[in-house]
Amino acid sequence: MKDHKISRRKFLENSSLALSGLAVFPAAFGKGNPSLLKKKLNIGIVGVGSRGKGLLHLMKDIPDVQVTAMCDVREDILALAKKIITSPVTIYKDYKDMMRNRKLDAVIIATPLYLHYPMAVDALEHGKHVYLEKAISYDIPQAIDLVKRVEKSKLVFQVGHQYRYFGLYKRIKEVIDKGWLGKVMHYECQYHRNSDWRFPVPPGMDERFINWRMYKASSGGLMTELCGHPIDVVNWMVGSHPLRVTGIGGVDYWKDGRENYDNVRVVYEYPEGIKSSVSSILSNGYKGYGIRILGDKGSIIVERDQALLFSEQVKKEVGTVDGVTGATIAAHYGDGEVLDYSDLDPLKKDPTYYALADFCECIRSGKKPAADIYTARDVAIASHMANIAMETHQEQVWKPEYSG
């Protein structure tokens, strides 16, 4: 089985993805907006909580881009966010007022899920390019409608599925496509935490406003907030949205008044019978985030920032095993080959940095984002389908109208 062994050296040397492929600012731009090629982009951000402040820190390092407007309903976090940006910033309490600012080229939306769709719609109607955190919609009809609005606008619309800009996943995608893992039929995904997922409620603030992830009126819970990332990765690796889904979940551990499930376990089916299981729990954090990609010649075990590659060295018993002649016995595995993404990342940046930088490049050049409205639609609908399947105890099937 020597020819099945996947070596780290082969993985790196045979890859057609040169390091320059990760560069985010090409020397020359394509058919973009000529008026934007030589000016700094003016960006506004709606929502400067924990995620929004993280985006602001990354935006500081992107050349020829400046955040000139911020919007949030909380004065305390606005004050903290202002300290991140050294240039003059206009502060807004109402996002609609910010959208009317004609000096803004684009907006970043990092608000609770239920606000994503209306804010994105308003931004598009005011001619703003949009970077929207996932998921793009509160329900399936919103996802379908938003695609139509983006197509009509001709504006850049990118979604915060940053793993599509992660060098590690780009290489994994290539390994799968080259057949080095053989026929990949199974993906096993998890996003586990040992936490109630709640935030402290400041005096005078509404608990449902602060902990919006807990409630069905404002969030899709674990499926939309956490599981969207591995769902997007599997869609990308397979090259398709899922065809159907079934699953179970419940509020079984944190009996604290929440409505959204504290544990979910779903199984998606893709073309050619490929299956992907996705689980997320809030009562145990063992191994946290991870994806296991299982082929008949090899496997890739993906962790946060590295992957382990194993070759599938299977032996057959000549005699009888458990009463079955010629049965295949368990495969033998070593320690695996470690692939660290730093080998592919000379700038040593967070994948979200590359995502934001690519957003800015797309505005200037007119090219299509890797994490565009279509890939995001597929993730959002798949997440909502899973929630419906768990709530109704009925399998959900991808409908033709979902794809437009």
Order of alpha helices (4+ residues) and beta strands (2+ residues): alpha-beta-alpha-beta-alpha-beta-alpha-beta-alpha-beta-alpha-beta-alpha-beta-alpha-alpha-alpha-beta-beta-beta-beta-beta-beta-beta-beta-beta-alpha-alpha-beta
